[in-house]
Amino acid sequence: MKPSMETLKSTCAVLLSAFLTPAFAMTSGITIPKGTVVDLLLEDAVSSRTARVGDTFRASLVRPLYVAGELALSQGTVVEGRVDAVKSLRNGARSGFVGLEFVRILLPGAIVKTKISARLTDRRQDDRPQWWMDDPSPPIDTVLIGPGASAGKRALALVGDDLADTYSKTRLSESDVDLAAGTFISMEFEEDLKVPPDVAMAKR
């Protein structure tokens, strides 16, 4: 028995309604593009006086991240990182510095942490010139320099191609870097990050 025209219209209406709902639209998840920059709040103090390469730390998103109008990461999302470079006055440097990398993120609604490829940067995304946005991963290093920063302040960063060791031999700061918990830093995604649909829906 063939379905009536009214039945067909009703079925089409239901399917169209499902297609237009956020749940249907989110079945593919959200992709955070490579080059996206977010501001983080350090939850752990970091100091070139005591830090060792491999030491871990935690930070959290200062504000929500939206991609194409969709919420990708909620405010307070936790990111874990580690120290990947450090020079201190204790080991002969004239000016101390600390390099950080970010390795895991706890997506809202997820049980396990997701690996990420992300690095410290000195620029917020809105401040970046067009040439940087066209090539969001230039071959440069970013390290934290200066005397450090207190809670609520932004850390000072140095950007350059292999300039970290040169800086450590200068008298530009003549101090170690002491960052208090609550200091602002910025993180740049070096690879796309796919937020799974079940996680994206959990944030709604």
C-alpha positions in Angstrom: 0.0 0.0 0.0 1.4 3.3 -1.1 1.7 6.1 1.5 -0.7 9.0 1.0 0.4 12.4 0.0 -0.4 13.7 3.4 1.8 11.0 5.0 4.7 11.9 2.7 4.4 15.6 3.5 4.3 14.9 7.2 7.4 12.7 6.9 9.3 15.3 5.0 8.4 18.0 7.5 9.8 15.8 10.4 13.0 15.1 8.5 13.5 18.8 7.7 12.8 19.8 11.2 15.4 17.3 12.4 17.9 18.6 9.9 17.5 22.1 11.2 17.9 21.3 14.9 21.2 22.0 16.6 21.6 18.3 17.5 21.5 17.3 13.8 23.7 20.1 12.7 26.3 19.1 15.4 26.6 15.4 14.3 29.9 16.2 12.6 31.3 18.1 15.7 33.3 21.3 15.6 36.8 21.8 14.3 39.0 24.4 15.9 41.3 25.5 13.1 45.1 25.5 13.3 46.3 29.0 14.1 43.5 29.7 16.5 44.7 31.7 19.6 43.1 31.6 23.1 43.9 33.4 26.3 44.7 31.3 29.3 44.9 31.9 33.0 47.8 30.0 34.7 46.5 27.9 37.6 50.0 27.0 38.7 52.9 29.3 39.4 55.9 29.0 37.0 59.4 30.2 37.7 62.7 29.9 35.9 64.3 29.7 39.4 62.8 26.2 40.1 61.4 24.9 36.8 62.9 21.9 35.0 62.2 20.8 31.5 59.3 18.3 31.7 57.6 20.0 34.7 53.8 20.2 34.2 51.3 22.9 34.8 47.6 23.7 34.3 45.8 26.6 32.8 42.2 27.5 31.9 40.4 29.4 29.2 39.7 33.0 30.1 36.6 33.2 27.9 34.6 30.9 25.7 35.8 30.0 22.2 33.4 30.2 19.3 34.0 28.8 15.8 31.6 29.9 13.1 29.1 31.0 15.7 29.2 27.7 17.5 30.6 27.2 21.0 33.7 25.1 20.7 35.2 25.5 24.2 33.6 26.8 27.4 35.2 29.4 29.7 37.3 27.5 32.3 38.2 24.6 30.0 41.4 23.1 31.5 44.6 22.8 29.5 47.7 21.0 30.6 51.2 21.8 29.5 54.8 21.3 30.3 58.0 23.3 30.4 60.0 22.6 27.3 62.8 25.1 27.8 64.3 27.0 30.7 67.4 29.1 31.6 68.0 30.5 35.0 70.5 32.6 36.8 71.2 29.5 38.8 72.8 27.9 35.8 74.7 30.8 34.5 72.2 32.8 32.4 72.2 36.5 32.8 68.5 36.8 31.9 66.2 33.9 32.7 63.5 32.6 30.4 60.8 29.8 30.3 59.4 28.1 27.3 56.0 26.3 27.5 54.1 23.8 25.4 50.6 22.6 25.7 49.8 18.9 25.4 46.3 18.0 26.7 42.9 19.5 27.0 39.9 18.4 29.1 37.0 18.9 26.8 33.7 19.8 28.6 31.6 16.6 29.0 34.5 14.3 28.2 35.9 11.8 30.6 39.4 11.5 29.2 41.8 14.3 28.2 42.5 14.9 24.6 46.0 15.4 23.2 46.7 18.7 21.5 49.5 20.3 19.6 49.7 23.9 20.8 52.4 26.4 21.7 52.9 29.6 23.7 52.4 32.8 21.7 52.7 36.5 22.4 49.8 37.6 20.3 46.0 37.4 20.7 44.3 36.4 17.5 42.6 39.8 17.1 45.9 41.5 17.2 47.5 39.5 14.4 48.5 41.1 11.1 47.1 39.5 7.9 50.5 38.0 6.9 50.5 36.1 10.2 47.0 34.8 9.7 47.9 33.6 6.1 50.8 31.6 7.6 49.9 30.9 11.2 52.9 28.8 12.1 56.0 30.7 11.3 59.3 29.0 12.3 59.8 31.0 15.5 60.1 30.3 19.2 58.2 32.1 22.0 59.5 32.2 25.6 58.5 34.1 28.7 61.0 36.7 29.8 61.3 39.6 32.2 60.9 39.6 36.0 57.5 37.8 35.6 54.0 38.9 36.4 51.5 38.9 39.2 48.0 37.5 39.2 45.8 39.5 36.8 48.7 40.7 34.7 49.9 39.4 31.3 53.3 37.7 31.0 55.9 39.3 28.8 57.1 37.1 25.9 60.0 37.1 23.5 59.5 35.9 19.9 62.2 35.2 17.5 64.1 32.5 15.5 66.5 30.9 18.0 66.7 34.1 20.1 66.1 32.5 23.4 69.8 31.5 24.1 71.0 34.8 22.8 68.6 36.6 25.2 69.8 34.5 28.2 73.3 35.8 27.6 72.2 39.5 27.7 71.7 41.8 30.6 68.3 42.9 29.3 66.5 41.6 32.4 69.2 40.2 34.7 66.5 38.4 36.6 64.6 35.1 36.7 61.0 34.8 35.5 58.5 34.4 38.2 54.9 34.0 37.1 52.2 33.9 39.8 49.1 31.7 39.5 46.5 33.9 37.8 48.9 35.3 35.2 47.5 35.6 31.6 49.3 33.9 28.7 48.2 33.0 25.2 48.1 29.6 23.4 48.0 28.9 19.7 46.8 25.6 18.2 49.4 24.2 15.9 47.0 21.6 14.5 43.3 21.4 13.9 41.4 20.1 17.0 38.2 18.2 16.4 35.6 18.6 19.2 33.5 15.4 18.9 29.7 15.9 18.5 28.8 14.4 21.8 31.2 16.8 23.6 29.9 19.7 21.5 26.4 18.9 22.4 27.3 18.5 26.1 28.3 22.2 26.2 24.9 23.4 25.1 
